[in-house]
Amino acid sequence: MEYMNRIINNIFSNIQLTMRYSYIFQFAKTVSSLNQPANTHHRPFLFSS
């Protein structure tokens, strides 16, 4: 039972980390799209430099 609790806690902490990183990534994408001219916003950020 202790072992199962540890696994569940591990999974939940991984999910929290993933969500945090996806929020950061989403924010970075939003900022980078705001910094670009309107006609290039559909292209990937890496190729628009």
mmCIF entry with sequence, helices, sheets and N, C-alpha, C, O atoms, coordinates in Angstrom:
data_MODEL
# 
_entry.id   MODEL 
# 
_entity.id                         1 
_entity.type                       polymer 
_entity.pdbx_number_of_molecules   1 
# 
_entity_poly.entity_id                      1 
_entity_poly.type                           'polypeptide(L)' 
_entity_poly.nstd_linkage                   no 
_entity_poly.nstd_monomer                   no 
_entity_poly.pdbx_seq_one_letter_code       MEYMNRIINNIFSNIQLTMRYSYIFQFAKTVSSLNQPANTHHRPFLFSS 
_entity_poly.pdbx_seq_one_letter_code_can   MEYMNRIINNIFSNIQLTMRYSYIFQFAKTVSSLNQPANTHHRPFLFSS 
_entity_poly.pdbx_strand_id                 A 
# 
loop_
_entity_poly_seq.entity_id 
_entity_poly_seq.num 
_entity_poly_seq.mon_id 
_entity_poly_seq.hetero 
1 1  MET n 
1 2  GLU n 
1 3  TYR n 
1 4  MET n 
1 5  ASN n 
1 6  ARG n 
1 7  ILE n 
1 8  ILE n 
1 9  ASN n 
1 10 ASN n 
1 11 ILE n 
1 12 PHE n 
1 13 SER n 
1 14 ASN n 
1 15 ILE n 
1 16 GLN n 
1 17 LEU n 
1 18 THR n 
1 19 MET n 
1 20 ARG n 
1 21 TYR n 
1 22 SER n 
1 23 TYR n 
1 24 ILE n 
1 25 PHE n 
1 26 GLN n 
1 27 PHE n 
1 28 ALA n 
1 29 LYS n 
1 30 THR n 
1 31 VAL n 
1 32 SER n 
1 33 SER n 
1 34 LEU n 
1 35 ASN n 
1 36 GLN n 
1 37 PRO n 
1 38 ALA n 
1 39 ASN n 
1 40 THR n 
1 41 HIS n 
1 42 HIS n 
1 43 ARG n 
1 44 PRO n 
1 45 PHE n 
1 46 LEU n 
1 47 PHE n 
1 48 SER n 
1 49 SER n 
# 
_struct_asym.id          A 
_struct_asym.entity_id   1 
# 
loop_
_struct_conf.conf_type_id 
_struct_conf.id 
_struct_conf.pdbx_PDB_helix_id 
_struct_conf.beg_label_comp_id 
_struct_conf.beg_label_asym_id 
_struct_conf.beg_label_seq_id 
_struct_conf.pdbx_beg_PDB_ins_code 
_struct_conf.end_label_comp_id 
_struct_conf.end_label_asym_id 
_struct_conf.end_label_seq_id 
_struct_conf.pdbx_end_PDB_ins_code 
_struct_conf.beg_auth_comp_id 
_struct_conf.beg_auth_asym_id 
_struct_conf.beg_auth_seq_id 
_struct_conf.end_auth_comp_id 
_struct_conf.end_auth_asym_id 
_struct_conf.end_auth_seq_id 
_struct_conf.pdbx_PDB_helix_class 
_struct_conf.details 
_struct_conf.pdbx_PDB_helix_length 
HELX_P HELX_P1 AA1 GLU A 2  ? LEU A 34 ? GLU A 2  LEU A 34 1 ? 33 
HELX_P HELX_P2 AA2 ALA A 38 ? THR A 40 ? ALA A 38 THR A 40 5 ? 3  
HELX_P HELX_P3 AA3 PHE A 45 ? SER A 48 ? PHE A 45 SER A 48 5 ? 4  
# 
_struct_conf_type.id          HELX_P 
_struct_conf_type.criteria    ? 
_struct_conf_type.reference   ? 
# 
loop_
_atom_site.group_PDB 
_atom_site.id 
_atom_site.type_symbol 
_atom_site.label_atom_id 
_atom_site.label_alt_id 
_atom_site.label_comp_id 
_atom_site.label_asym_id 
_atom_site.label_entity_id 
_atom_site.label_seq_id 
_atom_site.pdbx_PDB_ins_code 
_atom_site.Cartn_x 
_atom_site.Cartn_y 
_atom_site.Cartn_z 
_atom_site.occupancy 
_atom_site.B_iso_or_equiv 
_atom_site.pdbx_formal_charge 
_atom_site.auth_seq_id 
_atom_site.auth_comp_id 
_atom_site.auth_asym_id 
_atom_site.auth_atom_id 
_atom_site.pdbx_PDB_model_num 
ATOM 1   N N  . MET A 1 1  ? 0.828  -1.210 0.000   1.00 0.00 ? 1  MET A N  1 
ATOM 2   C CA . MET A 1 1  ? 0.000  0.000  0.000   1.00 0.00 ? 1  MET A CA 1 
ATOM 3   C C  . MET A 1 1  ? 0.866  1.266  0.000   1.00 0.00 ? 1  MET A C  1 
ATOM 4   O O  . MET A 1 1  ? 0.616  2.215  -0.742  1.00 0.00 ? 1  MET A O  1 
ATOM 5   N N  . GLU A 1 2  ? 1.868  1.244  0.839   1.00 0.00 ? 2  GLU A N  1 
ATOM 6   C CA . GLU A 1 2  ? 2.833  2.362  0.857   1.00 0.00 ? 2  GLU A CA 1 
ATOM 7   C C  . GLU A 1 2  ? 3.449  2.580  -0.524  1.00 0.00 ? 2  GLU A C  1 
ATOM 8   O O  . GLU A 1 2  ? 3.630  3.709  -0.980  1.00 0.00 ? 2  GLU A O  1 
ATOM 9   N N  . TYR A 1 3  ? 3.766  1.453  -1.175  1.00 0.00 ? 3  TYR A N  1 
ATOM 10  C CA . TYR A 1 3  ? 4.383  1.518  -2.499  1.00 0.00 ? 3  TYR A CA 1 
ATOM 11  C C  . TYR A 1 3  ? 3.448  2.175  -3.514  1.00 0.00 ? 3  TYR A C  1 
ATOM 12  O O  . TYR A 1 3  ? 3.871  3.002  -4.321  1.00 0.00 ? 3  TYR A O  1 
ATOM 13  N N  . MET A 1 4  ? 2.171  1.793  -3.460  1.00 0.00 ? 4  MET A N  1 
ATOM 14  C CA . MET A 1 4  ? 1.191  2.382  -4.374  1.00 0.00 ? 4  MET A CA 1 
ATOM 15  C C  . MET A 1 4  ? 1.055  3.886  -4.152  1.00 0.00 ? 4  MET A C  1 
ATOM 16  O O  . MET A 1 4  ? 0.958  4.656  -5.109  1.00 0.00 ? 4  MET A O  1 
ATOM 17  N N  . ASN A 1 5  ? 1.047  4.297  -2.890  1.00 0.00 ? 5  ASN A N  1 
ATOM 18  C CA . ASN A 1 5  ? 0.953  5.725  -2.593  1.00 0.00 ? 5  ASN A CA 1 
ATOM 19  C C  . ASN A 1 5  ? 2.134  6.479  -3.174  1.00 0.00 ? 5  ASN A C  1 
ATOM 20  O O  . ASN A 1 5  ? 1.981  7.586  -3.692  1.00 0.00 ? 5  ASN A O  1 
ATOM 21  N N  . ARG A 1 6  ? 3.312  5.878  -3.086  1.00 0.00 ? 6  ARG A N  1 
ATOM 22  C CA . ARG A 1 6  ? 4.501  6.543  -3.622  1.00 0.00 ? 6  ARG A CA 1 
ATOM 23  C C  . ARG A 1 6  ? 4.391  6.688  -5.137  1.00 0.00 ? 6  ARG A C  1 
ATOM 24  O O  . ARG A 1 6  ? 4.739  7.731  -5.691  1.00 0.00 ? 6  ARG A O  1 
ATOM 25  N N  . ILE A 1 7  ? 3.909  5.649  -5.803  1.00 0.00 ? 7  ILE A N  1 
ATOM 26  C CA . ILE A 1 7  ? 3.753  5.709  -7.264  1.00 0.00 ? 7  ILE A CA 1 
ATOM 27  C C  . ILE A 1 7  ? 2.745  6.794  -7.642  1.00 0.00 ? 7  ILE A C  1 
ATOM 28  O O  . ILE A 1 7  ? 2.977  7.568  -8.571  1.00 0.00 ? 7  ILE A O  1 
ATOM 29  N N  . ILE A 1 8  ? 1.629  6.847  -6.920  1.00 0.00 ? 8  ILE A N  1 
ATOM 30  C CA . ILE A 1 8  ? 0.593  7.836  -7.230  1.00 0.00 ? 8  ILE A CA 1 
ATOM 31  C C  . ILE A 1 8  ? 1.122  9.249  -7.006  1.00 0.00 ? 8  ILE A C  1 
ATOM 32  O O  . ILE A 1 8  ? 0.869  10.146 -7.811  1.00 0.00 ? 8  ILE A O  1 
ATOM 33  N N  . ASN A 1 9  ? 1.852  9.444  -5.921  1.00 0.00 ? 9  ASN A N  1 
ATOM 34  C CA . ASN A 1 9  ? 2.437  10.758 -5.663  1.00 0.00 ? 9  ASN A CA 1 
ATOM 35  C C  . ASN A 1 9  ? 3.417  11.140 -6.763  1.00 0.00 ? 9  ASN A C  1 
ATOM 36  O O  . ASN A 1 9  ? 3.460  12.294 -7.191  1.00 0.00 ? 9  ASN A O  1 
ATOM 37  N N  . ASN A 1 10 ? 4.195  10.180 -7.215  1.00 0.00 ? 10 ASN A N  1 
ATOM 38  C CA . ASN A 1 10 ? 5.155  10.405 -8.287  1.00 0.00 ? 10 ASN A CA 1 
ATOM 39  C C  . ASN A 1 10 ? 4.440  10.863 -9.555  1.00 0.00 ? 10 ASN A C  1 
ATOM 40  O O  . ASN A 1 10 ? 4.851  11.827 -10.199 1.00 0.00 ? 10 ASN A O  1 
ATOM 41  N N  . ILE A 1 11 ? 3.373  10.163 -9.900  1.00 0.00 ? 11 ILE A N  1 
ATOM 42  C CA . ILE A 1 11 ? 2.618  10.498 -11.109 1.00 0.00 ? 11 ILE A CA 1 
ATOM 43  C C  . ILE A 1 11 ? 2.046  11.906 -11.001 1.00 0.00 ? 11 ILE A C  1 
ATOM 44  O O  . ILE A 1 11 ? 2.106  12.682 -11.955 1.00 0.00 ? 11 ILE A O  1 
ATOM 45  N N  . PHE A 1 12 ? 1.486  12.236 -9.826  1.00 0.00 ? 12 PHE A N  1 
ATOM 46  C CA . PHE A 1 12 ? 0.883  13.556 -9.676  1.00 0.00 ? 12 PHE A CA 1 
ATOM 47  C C  . PHE A 1 12 ? 1.919  14.669 -9.761  1.00 0.00 ? 12 PHE A C  1 
ATOM 48  O O  . PHE A 1 12 ? 1.661  15.719 -10.349 1.00 0.00 ? 12 PHE A O  1 
ATOM 49  N N  . SER A 1 13 ? 3.092  14.440 -9.174  1.00 0.00 ? 13 SER A N  1 
ATOM 50  C CA . SER A 1 13 ? 4.118  15.482 -9.246  1.00 0.00 ? 13 SER A CA 1 
ATOM 51  C C  . SER A 1 13 ? 4.617  15.632 -10.679 1.00 0.00 ? 13 SER A C  1 
ATOM 52  O O  . SER A 1 13 ? 4.936  16.741 -11.109 1.00 0.00 ? 13 SER A O  1 
ATOM 53  N N  . ASN A 1 14 ? 4.690  14.529 -11.424 1.00 0.00 ? 14 ASN A N  1 
ATOM 54  C CA . ASN A 1 14 ? 5.073  14.618 -12.835 1.00 0.00 ? 14 ASN A CA 1 
ATOM 55  C C  . ASN A 1 14 ? 4.047  15.401 -13.632 1.00 0.00 ? 14 ASN A C  1 
ATOM 56  O O  . ASN A 1 14 ? 4.407  16.205 -14.492 1.00 0.00 ? 14 ASN A O  1 
ATOM 57  N N  . ILE A 1 15 ? 2.768  15.171 -13.351 1.00 0.00 ? 15 ILE A N  1 
ATOM 58  C CA . ILE A 1 15 ? 1.712  15.888 -14.059 1.00 0.00 ? 15 ILE A CA 1 
ATOM 59  C C  . ILE A 1 15 ? 1.797  17.381 -13.757 1.00 0.00 ? 15 ILE A C  1 
ATOM 60  O O  . ILE A 1 15 ? 1.630  18.206 -14.656 1.00 0.00 ? 15 ILE A O  1 
ATOM 61  N N  . GLN A 1 16 ? 2.056  17.734 -12.501 1.00 0.00 ? 16 GLN A N  1 
ATOM 62  C CA . GLN A 1 16 ? 2.171  19.145 -12.145 1.00 0.00 ? 16 GLN A CA 1 
ATOM 63  C C  . GLN A 1 16 ? 3.341  19.793 -12.865 1.00 0.00 ? 16 GLN A C  1 
ATOM 64  O O  . GLN A 1 16 ? 3.222  20.916 -13.355 1.00 0.00 ? 16 GLN A O  1 
ATOM 65  N N  . LEU A 1 17 ? 4.470  19.100 -12.936 1.00 0.00 ? 17 LEU A N  1 
ATOM 66  C CA . LEU A 1 17 ? 5.630  19.629 -13.653 1.00 0.00 ? 17 LEU A CA 1 
ATOM 67  C C  . LEU A 1 17 ? 5.302  19.837 -15.124 1.00 0.00 ? 17 LEU A C  1 
ATOM 68  O O  . LEU A 1 17 ? 5.628  20.877 -15.696 1.00 0.00 ? 17 LEU A O  1 
ATOM 69  N N  . THR A 1 18 ? 4.661  18.854 -15.731 1.00 0.00 ? 18 THR A N  1 
ATOM 70  C CA . THR A 1 18 ? 4.322  18.947 -17.149 1.00 0.00 ? 18 THR A CA 1 
ATOM 71  C C  . THR A 1 18 ? 3.387  20.121 -17.412 1.00 0.00 ? 18 THR A C  1 
ATOM 72  O O  . THR A 1 18 ? 3.557  20.852 -18.388 1.00 0.00 ? 18 THR A O  1 
ATOM 73  N N  . MET A 1 19 ? 2.399  20.299 -16.538 1.00 0.00 ? 19 MET A N  1 
ATOM 74  C CA . MET A 1 19 ? 1.463  21.406 -16.721 1.00 0.00 ? 19 MET A CA 1 
ATOM 75  C C  . MET A 1 19 ? 2.175  22.745 -16.577 1.00 0.00 ? 19 MET A C  1 
ATOM 76  O O  . MET A 1 19 ? 1.900  23.689 -17.318 1.00 0.00 ? 19 MET A O  1 
ATOM 77  N N  . ARG A 1 20 ? 3.097  22.818 -15.612 1.00 0.00 ? 20 ARG A N  1 
ATOM 78  C CA . ARG A 1 20 ? 3.816  24.072 -15.411 1.00 0.00 ? 20 ARG A CA 1 
ATOM 79  C C  . ARG A 1 20 ? 4.641  24.403 -16.645 1.00 0.00 ? 20 ARG A C  1 
ATOM 80  O O  . ARG A 1 20 ? 4.651  25.546 -17.101 1.00 0.00 ? 20 ARG A O  1 
ATOM 81  N N  . TYR A 1 21 ? 5.338  23.397 -17.187 1.00 0.00 ? 21 TYR A N  1 
ATOM 82  C CA . TYR A 1 21 ? 6.152  23.648 -18.371 1.00 0.00 ? 21 TYR A CA 1 
ATOM 83  C C  . TYR A 1 21 ? 5.298  23.984 -19.586 1.00 0.00 ? 21 TYR A C  1 
ATOM 84  O O  . TYR A 1 21 ? 5.703  24.793 -20.420 1.00 0.00 ? 21 TYR A O  1 
ATOM 85  N N  . SER A 1 22 ? 4.128  23.377 -19.695 1.00 0.00 ? 22 SER A N  1 
ATOM 86  C CA . SER A 1 22 ? 3.278  23.689 -20.847 1.00 0.00 ? 22 SER A CA 1 
ATOM 87  C C  . SER A 1 22 ? 2.724  25.108 -20.741 1.00 0.00 ? 22 SER A C  1 
ATOM 88  O O  . SER A 1 22 ? 2.557  25.790 -21.752 1.00 0.00 ? 22 SER A O  1 
ATOM 89  N N  . TYR A 1 23 ? 2.438  25.554 -19.504 1.00 0.00 ? 23 TYR A N  1 
ATOM 90  C CA . TYR A 1 23 ? 2.019  26.955 -19.337 1.00 0.00 ? 23 TYR A CA 1 
ATOM 91  C C  . TYR A 1 23 ? 3.127  27.906 -19.767 1.00 0.00 ? 23 TYR A C  1 
ATOM 92  O O  . TYR A 1 23 ? 2.875  28.886 -20.468 1.00 0.00 ? 23 TYR A O  1 
ATOM 93  N N  . ILE A 1 24 ? 4.364  27.611 -19.342 1.00 0.00 ? 24 ILE A N  1 
ATOM 94  C CA . ILE A 1 24 ? 5.504  28.463 -19.707 1.00 0.00 ? 24 ILE A CA 1 
ATOM 95  C C  . ILE A 1 24 ? 5.695  28.476 -21.218 1.00 0.00 ? 24 ILE A C  1 
ATOM 96  O O  . ILE A 1 24 ? 5.941  29.522 -21.817 1.00 0.00 ? 24 ILE A O  1 
ATOM 97  N N  . PHE A 1 25 ? 5.578  27.285 -21.828 1.00 0.00 ? 25 PHE A N  1 
ATOM 98  C CA . PHE A 1 25 ? 5.755  27.184 -23.270 1.00 0.00 ? 25 PHE A CA 1 
ATOM 99  C C  . PHE A 1 25 ? 4.671  27.961 -24.012 1.00 0.00 ? 25 PHE A C  1 
ATOM 100 O O  . PHE A 1 25 ? 4.947  28.640 -25.000 1.00 0.00 ? 25 PHE A O  1 
ATOM 101 N N  . GLN A 1 26 ? 3.422  27.852 -23.519 1.00 0.00 ? 26 GLN A N  1 
ATOM 102 C CA . GLN A 1 26 ? 2.314  28.572 -24.135 1.00 0.00 ? 26 GLN A CA 1 
ATOM 103 C C  . GLN A 1 26 ? 2.531  30.077 -24.033 1.00 0.00 ? 26 GLN A C  1 
ATOM 104 O O  . GLN A 1 26 ? 2.272  30.820 -24.980 1.00 0.00 ? 26 GLN A O  1 
ATOM 105 N N  . PHE A 1 27 ? 3.011  30.516 -22.868 1.00 0.00 ? 27 PHE A N  1 
ATOM 106 C CA . PHE A 1 27 ? 3.284  31.939 -22.655 1.00 0.00 ? 27 PHE A CA 1 
ATOM 107 C C  . PHE A 1 27 ? 4.389  32.421 -23.594 1.00 0.00 ? 27 PHE A C  1 
ATOM 108 O O  . PHE A 1 27 ? 4.295  33.505 -24.168 1.00 0.00 ? 27 PHE A O  1 
ATOM 109 N N  . ALA A 1 28 ? 5.433  31.609 -23.746 1.00 0.00 ? 28 ALA A N  1 
ATOM 110 C CA . ALA A 1 28 ? 6.533  31.989 -24.628 1.00 0.00 ? 28 ALA A CA 1 
ATOM 111 C C  . ALA A 1 28 ? 6.058  32.068 -26.080 1.00 0.00 ? 28 ALA A C  1 
ATOM 112 O O  . ALA A 1 28 ? 6.473  32.956 -26.825 1.00 0.00 ? 28 ALA A O  1 
ATOM 113 N N  . LYS A 1 29 ? 5.192  31.141 -26.475 1.00 0.00 ? 29 LYS A N  1 
ATOM 114 C CA . LYS A 1 29 ? 4.671  31.184 -27.838 1.00 0.00 ? 29 LYS A CA 1 
ATOM 115 C C  . LYS A 1 29 ? 3.829  32.433 -28.065 1.00 0.00 ? 29 LYS A C  1 
ATOM 116 O O  . LYS A 1 29 ? 3.899  33.061 -29.122 1.00 0.00 ? 29 LYS A O  1 
ATOM 117 N N  . THR A 1 30 ? 3.033  32.784 -27.059 1.00 0.00 ? 30 THR A N  1 
ATOM 118 C CA . THR A 1 30 ? 2.200  33.975 -27.173 1.00 0.00 ? 30 THR A CA 1 
ATOM 119 C C  . THR A 1 30 ? 3.061  35.220 -27.316 1.00 0.00 ? 30 THR A C  1 
ATOM 120 O O  . THR A 1 30 ? 2.805  36.067 -28.171 1.00 0.00 ? 30 THR A O  1 
ATOM 121 N N  . VAL A 1 31 ? 4.078  35.327 -26.478 1.00 0.00 ? 31 VAL A N  1 
ATOM 122 C CA . VAL A 1 31 ? 4.965  36.493 -26.523 1.00 0.00 ? 31 VAL A CA 1 
ATOM 123 C C  . VAL A 1 31 ? 5.678  36.566 -27.865 1.00 0.00 ? 31 VAL A C  1 
ATOM 124 O O  . VAL A 1 31 ? 5.778  37.639 -28.459 1.00 0.00 ? 31 VAL A O  1 
ATOM 125 N N  . SER A 1 32 ? 6.176  35.423 -28.350 1.00 0.00 ? 32 SER A N  1 
ATOM 126 C CA . SER A 1 32 ? 6.919  35.446 -29.607 1.00 0.00 ? 32 SER A CA 1 
ATOM 127 C C  . SER A 1 32 ? 5.996  35.794 -30.774 1.00 0.00 ? 32 SER A C  1 
ATOM 128 O O  . SER A 1 32 ? 6.421  36.435 -31.736 1.00 0.00 ? 32 SER A O  1 
ATOM 129 N N  . SER A 1 33 ? 4.739  35.374 -30.689 1.00 0.00 ? 33 SER A N  1 
ATOM 130 C CA . SER A 1 33 ? 3.820  35.715 -31.776 1.00 0.00 ? 33 SER A CA 1 
ATOM 131 C C  . SER A 1 33 ? 3.446  37.193 -31.722 1.00 0.00 ? 33 SER A C  1 
ATOM 132 O O  . SER A 1 33 ? 3.188  37.809 -32.756 1.00 0.00 ? 33 SER A O  1 
ATOM 133 N N  . LEU A 1 34 ? 3.417  37.765 -30.511 1.00 0.00 ? 34 LEU A N  1 
ATOM 134 C CA . LEU A 1 34 ? 3.132  39.194 -30.403 1.00 0.00 ? 34 LEU A CA 1 
ATOM 135 C C  . LEU A 1 34 ? 4.284  40.033 -30.934 1.00 0.00 ? 34 LEU A C  1 
ATOM 136 O O  . LEU A 1 34 ? 4.076  41.150 -31.408 1.00 0.00 ? 34 LEU A O  1 
ATOM 137 N N  . ASN A 1 35 ? 5.494  39.497 -30.857 1.00 0.00 ? 35 ASN A N  1 
ATOM 138 C CA . ASN A 1 35 ? 6.671  40.247 -31.286 1.00 0.00 ? 35 ASN A CA 1 
ATOM 139 C C  . ASN A 1 35 ? 6.879  40.206 -32.792 1.00 0.00 ? 35 ASN A C  1 
ATOM 140 O O  . ASN A 1 35 ? 7.764  40.892 -33.303 1.00 0.00 ? 35 ASN A O  1 
ATOM 141 N N  . GLN A 1 36 ? 6.091  39.424 -33.512 1.00 0.00 ? 36 GLN A N  1 
ATOM 142 C CA . GLN A 1 36 ? 6.290  39.279 -34.946 1.00 0.00 ? 36 GLN A CA 1 
ATOM 143 C C  . GLN A 1 36 ? 5.285  40.127 -35.719 1.00 0.00 ? 36 GLN A C  1 
ATOM 144 O O  . GLN A 1 36 ? 4.220  40.456 -35.197 1.00 0.00 ? 36 GLN A O  1 
ATOM 145 N N  . PRO A 1 37 ? 5.615  40.479 -36.947 1.00 0.00 ? 37 PRO A N  1 
ATOM 146 C CA . PRO A 1 37 ? 4.642  41.131 -37.826 1.00 0.00 ? 37 PRO A CA 1 
ATOM 147 C C  . PRO A 1 37 ? 3.449  40.203 -38.069 1.00 0.00 ? 37 PRO A C  1 
ATOM 148 O O  . PRO A 1 37 ? 3.572  38.984 -37.956 1.00 0.00 ? 37 PRO A O  1 
ATOM 149 N N  . ALA A 1 38 ? 2.315  40.777 -38.399 1.00 0.00 ? 38 ALA A N  1 
ATOM 150 C CA . ALA A 1 38 ? 1.087  39.993 -38.507 1.00 0.00 ? 38 ALA A CA 1 
ATOM 151 C C  . ALA A 1 38 ? 1.158  38.946 -39.614 1.00 0.00 ? 38 ALA A C  1 
ATOM 152 O O  . ALA A 1 38 ? 0.524  37.896 -39.512 1.00 0.00 ? 38 ALA A O  1 
ATOM 153 N N  . ASN A 1 39 ? 1.917  39.218 -40.664 1.00 0.00 ? 39 ASN A N  1 
ATOM 154 C CA . ASN A 1 39 ? 1.912  38.295 -41.798 1.00 0.00 ? 39 ASN A CA 1 
ATOM 155 C C  . ASN A 1 39 ? 2.812  37.078 -41.581 1.00 0.00 ? 39 ASN A C  1 
ATOM 156 O O  . ASN A 1 39 ? 2.820  36.166 -42.408 1.00 0.00 ? 39 ASN A O  1 
ATOM 157 N N  . THR A 1 40 ? 3.574  37.050 -40.477 1.00 0.00 ? 40 THR A N  1 
ATOM 158 C CA . THR A 1 40 ? 4.435  35.896 -40.245 1.00 0.00 ? 40 THR A CA 1 
ATOM 159 C C  . THR A 1 40 ? 4.027  35.124 -39.000 1.00 0.00 ? 40 THR A C  1 
ATOM 160 O O  . THR A 1 40 ? 4.740  34.211 -38.582 1.00 0.00 ? 40 THR A O  1 
ATOM 161 N N  . HIS A 1 41 ? 2.889  35.472 -38.396 1.00 0.00 ? 41 HIS A N  1 
ATOM 162 C CA . HIS A 1 41 ? 2.553  34.851 -37.114 1.00 0.00 ? 41 HIS A CA 1 
ATOM 163 C C  . HIS A 1 41 ? 2.196  33.371 -37.259 1.00 0.00 ? 41 HIS A C  1 
ATOM 164 O O  . HIS A 1 41 ? 2.218  32.639 -36.269 1.00 0.00 ? 41 HIS A O  1 
ATOM 165 N N  . HIS A 1 42 ? 1.869  32.918 -38.467 1.00 0.00 ? 42 HIS A N  1 
ATOM 166 C CA . HIS A 1 42 ? 1.502  31.518 -38.639 1.00 0.00 ? 42 HIS A CA 1 
ATOM 167 C C  . HIS A 1 42 ? 2.737  30.624 -38.806 1.00 0.00 ? 42 HIS A C  1 
ATOM 168 O O  . HIS A 1 42 ? 2.640  29.401 -38.715 1.00 0.00 ? 42 HIS A O  1 
ATOM 169 N N  . ARG A 1 43 ? 3.896  31.245 -39.052 1.00 0.00 ? 43 ARG A N  1 
ATOM 170 C CA . ARG A 1 43 ? 5.106  30.437 -39.226 1.00 0.00 ? 43 ARG A CA 1 
ATOM 171 C C  . ARG A 1 43 ? 5.718  30.117 -37.870 1.00 0.00 ? 43 ARG A C  1 
ATOM 172 O O  . ARG A 1 43 ? 5.513  30.860 -36.910 1.00 0.00 ? 43 ARG A O  1 
ATOM 173 N N  . PRO A 1 44 ? 6.471  29.016 -37.777 1.00 0.00 ? 44 PRO A N  1 
ATOM 174 C CA . PRO A 1 44 ? 7.156  28.692 -36.519 1.00 0.00 ? 44 PRO A CA 1 
ATOM 175 C C  . PRO A 1 44 ? 8.129  29.799 -36.124 1.00 0.00 ? 44 PRO A C  1 
ATOM 176 O O  . PRO A 1 44 ? 8.713  30.464 -36.979 1.00 0.00 ? 44 PRO A O  1 
ATOM 177 N N  . PHE A 1 45 ? 8.290  29.982 -34.826 1.00 0.00 ? 45 PHE A N  1 
ATOM 178 C CA . PHE A 1 45 ? 9.122  31.064 -34.308 1.00 0.00 ? 45 PHE A CA 1 
ATOM 179 C C  . PHE A 1 45 ? 10.574 30.929 -34.761 1.00 0.00 ? 45 PHE A C  1 
ATOM 180 O O  . PHE A 1 45 ? 11.243 31.931 -35.015 1.00 0.00 ? 45 PHE A O  1 
ATOM 181 N N  . LEU A 1 46 ? 11.062 29.691 -34.863 1.00 0.00 ? 46 LEU A N  1 
ATOM 182 C CA . LEU A 1 46 ? 12.469 29.475 -35.189 1.00 0.00 ? 46 LEU A CA 1 
ATOM 183 C C  . LEU A 1 46 ? 12.806 29.938 -36.606 1.00 0.00 ? 46 LEU A C  1 
ATOM 184 O O  . LEU A 1 46 ? 13.924 30.375 -36.880 1.00 0.00 ? 46 LEU A O  1 
ATOM 185 N N  . PHE A 1 47 ? 11.826 29.836 -37.496 1.00 0.00 ? 47 PHE A N  1 
ATOM 186 C CA . PHE A 1 47 ? 12.120 30.139 -38.893 1.00 0.00 ? 47 PHE A CA 1 
ATOM 187 C C  . PHE A 1 47 ? 11.810 31.582 -39.265 1.00 0.00 ? 47 PHE A C  1 
ATOM 188 O O  . PHE A 1 47 ? 11.994 31.973 -40.418 1.00 0.00 ? 47 PHE A O  1 
ATOM 189 N N  . SER A 1 48 ? 11.346 32.372 -38.316 1.00 0.00 ? 48 SER A N  1 
ATOM 190 C CA . SER A 1 48 ? 10.916 33.720 -38.665 1.00 0.00 ? 48 SER A CA 1 
ATOM 191 C C  . SER A 1 48 ? 11.979 34.764 -38.342 1.00 0.00 ? 48 SER A C  1 
ATOM 192 O O  . SER A 1 48 ? 11.697 35.962 -38.370 1.00 0.00 ? 48 SER A O  1 
ATOM 193 N N  . SER A 1 49 ? 13.181 34.328 -38.039 1.00 0.00 ? 49 SER A N  1 
ATOM 194 C CA . SER A 1 49 ? 14.238 35.278 -37.708 1.00 0.00 ? 49 SER A CA 1 
ATOM 195 C C  . SER A 1 49 ? 14.992 35.655 -38.977 1.00 0.00 ? 49 SER A C  1 
ATOM 196 O O  . SER A 1 49 ? 15.930 36.450 -38.924 1.00 0.00 ? 49 SER A O  1 
# 
